[in-house]
Amino acid sequence: MAERNVLKVLKGDAVFPPPIWMMRQAGRYLPEYRETRAKAGSFLDLCYNPELACEVTLQPIRRFGFDASILFSDILVVPHALGRDLRFEEGVGPRMTPISAEEIAALDDSGFHSHLAPVYEAVGLIRKSLPEETTLLGFCGAPWTVATYMIAGRGTPDQAPTRLFGYQNPDALDALLATLADLSADYLAGQVDAGADAVQIFDSWSGVLDEAAFERWCVAPVARLVKRFRERHADIPVIGFPRGAGLAYENYRQQTGVTGLGLDWTVPFEQAKRLQASGAVQGNLDPLRLVAGGEALADGVKAILGGLGDGPLVFNLGHGITPDTPTEHVEEMIRLVRSAQR
């Protein structure tokens, strides 16, 4: 089997130049994605169509030759598979009917895996279609981040509705997070069964929590998720991405059991080096440097390679690529990384 460098790094090896992929690399910045999205009819139809989901997953690999491919789907297919309504409004984002404490207790997971069967099928198609050396990543949303959408019914600037719900209904939120942790673990295990080499847990909203809430609503559910996942796939690397966690990054890997740490662009290199000393890190270019291009991009790439390139590093953005990113800037970023000299 051809060597998959992302897996090597996640298992602790330093590879230089580091392997590279981008969060949201299959998406609206690509004209071929927009064409496929129009053909699908709706965003959810695209997520649940195995052939089209495979196609958009492969598009950035064909165009840029990234070292990893990540399944095209959405973190909210998990509550959707629990029977919660979900729609995506153009230019607005996801919309759901807010869940109540009573409804949390009545969630029904009997059709969970049958609902997600098209996603598992897409994973199998992607793995068969990828170059042998390309790592395939599965993913899910972290329980806290998924819960914020279920409770508020939409994305909010600081997730105040869910924080307030948790303070007023702590037992109900704990129950929801436990349900999401267990089912997300099974969902990730199903993706690995279908062909994924590693998985990532996206906690996009962990940075809005105070210390105690971070421990209870972010760390504890992810630890539960990872423990359950490892009961089926003990040797599969897990990347945890608690965006905005700041100093709370320091103990996150040890407390949750994740293999690699995804770093957002605000993490200083001094802190990132400490984190890297205990395992692989991933990141952490500011996505707006990629939009800007030129000197801003070159300086950002140089700083990351200089600061973290001697250890286990997967080069990535510090969050997802934005739709206004020029494709030629992505090409330049890849050139800068792959032509780097020690």
N, C-alpha and C positions, 0 to 999 in steps of 0.2 A: 504494500500500500504506500502511495506517495505520502511524504511527510506533511502533516498539517501543523503549521507553525503556531497558529493561535492555540491549539491544544498543548503544544510544547510549552508555550509561555504560561498558560494557565496552570500547568503542572509544576511551574517554578523555574523553568530554564530561561536564561537570558538569550535573546536572539537579536542580532543587529545586522542590518536595519530591522526595526521591529515590524511584525505583521500589522496590517491596517484594515479597518473597516469603519463604517460610520453608522451611528444610530439614525434611523429613518432613511437609510440609504435607498430604499425602494419607495419613491414618493413623488410629490408634486413638482419638484425641481427638474424632473426628467420628462421630456416631451413624450417619450414612448409610454411612460406611466399614465400620463393624462389621456392618451389615446385608448389605452386598455381600460382605464377607469370609465371612460365614456361608453365603451362597449359593454361593460358589466351592468350598467343601469343604475346602481347605487353603491355606496361604499360597502355596506353590509353584504350585498350580493357579491361583490368582489372578494370579500373575506371568506365567504362560504362556497365559492366556486373553485374547486381544487386546481383545475387547469389554468384559470386566470390568476389565481393566487401564486401558483408556481411561476407563471410567466413574469409577473411583476417582481417576484423575488429574484429571478435570474437576470433581469434587465441591468442592474448595476454591476453584476459580475461580468456580463458580456462587454459592457462599455468600459469599465475601469479595472477589472481583474482584481477586486478586493480579495484579501486572504480569508475572509469569512462572509458567509451569507446568513441573513437572519430571516426567518419565516415572516411572510407578510400576513399580518392579522391585526387584531386590536385587543388591548387589555380588557375591554368590556364585553368580549364574547363570553367571559366567565359568568357574570350576572345574567347575561342574556340566556345562557344555557340553564340558568336556575329559574327561568320563566319570567324574568323582569323585562318590561318593555324597553326598547332601545331604538333610537333613530339618530341619524347624523344630518344636521341641517347645514347646507352649504354656507360657508363663510362664518358659521357660528360654532359648530362642533357638536359633541354628543348631547343628547337630551334623554332623560329617563323620568319616570314618575317617582318622586322621592319615596323611599321605603320608610315605614313606621316601625316602632319597636315591636308591635304585635305581628306585623308581617315578617320580621326577622325570625321570629319563633316558628313561623309556619312555612319557611322556605322548603321547597321540594326538589331534591337532587336526583329523582328517579330517572329523568331523561337526560341527565347531564352529558354523559359520554356519547349517546346517540346523536344529540344535538351537535356535538363537536366532531363527529366522524369526518365531515369534509375537511376539517383542519388537519386531522391526522393523515388523511389521504393526501393532502397537499404536501405535507412533510415528506412522505414517501416519494412522491413525484419529484420534489426538489432534490432530494438526495441522489436519486437515480440520474438526474440531469446535470448535476454540478460536476466540475472538474474534481478529480480524485483528491487533489491537494487542498481543496477549499473546505474549511470547517463550516458545518451547518449548525447554527444556533437556534434553539427554540426559546420561547420566552413566555412570561406572564407578568401581570401587574402584581405588585406587592399588596397584601390584604388592605393595608391602610389606604393606599392610593385608590384602589378599586372601591373601597367603602365610601370614600369622599364623593364619588360620582353617584353611588347608589342612594346616599342620604340627602345630598343637595339636589340631585337630579341634573347636575351640570357642573362644569368646572367653575370655580370661583377664585378670586385673587389670592386669598389666604386660607381657604377652606374653613372659614368661620362657622358655617352651618354644621359641619361634622364635628368640629371641636366642641361646639356648644352642646350638640347632641350627646357626645361622649361624656361631658361633664355632668349633664342632667340624667343620662341613661347609661351609666357605665357598664352595667351587666349586659344590656342589649348590644352595645358596641362590642364588648368582649365576645359575645356569642357570634355576632356577624363576622368578626375577624377570625375566629376559630374555624367557622364554616368555610370561609374563603381560603384560609391557609390549607386546610385538608384537601379541598377540591382542587386548589391550584397545584398542590403537590402531585395529585393524581393526574392532572392535566399535563404537567411537565413530564411526568413519567410516561404518559401516553405518547408525547412527542418524541421522547428518546426511543421508545419501542418502535416508532415509525421511521426512525433514522437520524434524529438530531444527535450531534456529537457533544454538545454542551448546552447550557441554558442560562438565561439572564432573567433576573427579577428586577423590574422597574419600580422604584419607589419615588415617583416624581414629586411627591408632596411631603416627604419626610421633613423637609427643612422648615415647616411652619409650626413644629411642635416644640413645647418646652421640654426640659430634661426628663421629667417624670412621664409625660405623655409619650415622648420618644421611646422610652424604655418599654412602656406598656403597649402602645399601639403600633409601633414600628418594629422594634427589635424582637419582642416576644413572639408576635405572629410569624415573622420571617424565620425565626429559629424553629418554630413548630413546623413550618412548611418544609424547611431544609431537612429536618430530622425525618419527617415522613417520606420525603422524596428519596433520601439515602437508604431507606429500608428496601427500596426497589432497585436503586442505581447508586451504589456506594461509591463508585469510581468516576462518575460523571462530573466534570467541573461545573460549578455554579458561580455565576457572576452576580454580585449584589450591587445595585446602583441606588444608594440613598441620597438623591440629589439635595444639595443644600444642607447636609448634615453637619457641616463645619467641624467643630472639635469632637462631635459625637462619632465621627468616622473612626476615631482612635481605637475603640474597643468593638466596633461593629462586626468585624470579621470573626473575632474570637467568640463573641456572644451569639452570633447567628449561625456560624459554621459554614459561611460561604467560602468559596475557593479564591475568587478574585474580587477586587474592589473596583467598581466604576467610579471615577472621580469627576466631579463637575469642575468647571473652569475657575471657580473661586478658590480651590484648594491650593495653598502655597506649596512650592517645591520642597521646602524644609519639612513640612508635614507629610507630603507625598512620599518623600524618601523614607521617612519612618514607617509609613504604611507598607511601602515596597519591601522593607527589610523582612517582613513576615509573609510575603507572598506577592503574587502578580497584582499589578494595578493596570487600569485601563483608562485612557483619556489623554489629555483633558483640554483640548484646544477650544477656545471660545468660538462658537459657531459664527459669530459676527466677524471674526478675523477671516474666516473662509468667504464670507460675503464680500468683505472689503478687498481681499486679494492683495497682491503687491507686497510692499514692505511689511504691512501688518501681518499678513499670512506667513511670510518667510521668518519674521522674528518669532512668531508664536511657535512654529515648527521647531526652529533652532533651539528655543528655550526648553521645550519638552524633551527633545532628544539629548540636549546637554544635561538636563537635570535628572532624567529618569532612564536614559538610554542604556546605562550600564547594567541595569537590573531587568527583571521580568516585566516587560511592558507590552501591552497591546495599544498601538496608537489609535486614537479615536477622538471624537469631539467630546466636549464636556456636557453636551445635551444633543438633541436631534438636529440634523441639518434643516435649515429653513427653506421654504418654497422659493424664495427670491435668490437663492445661491446660483451663480453662473456655473455651468458644468465645466468650463475651462479652468475655473479656480479649483475645482475638485481634482482635475488632471494635474494642475501645478502642485497641489498639496501632496499627491501621490509621488510625483517626481522628486519633490524635495525630501520626502521621507526615504524613498528607495535609493536615492543617489547619495545619501548622507555618508560621510566618512567619520570614523572615530577621531 
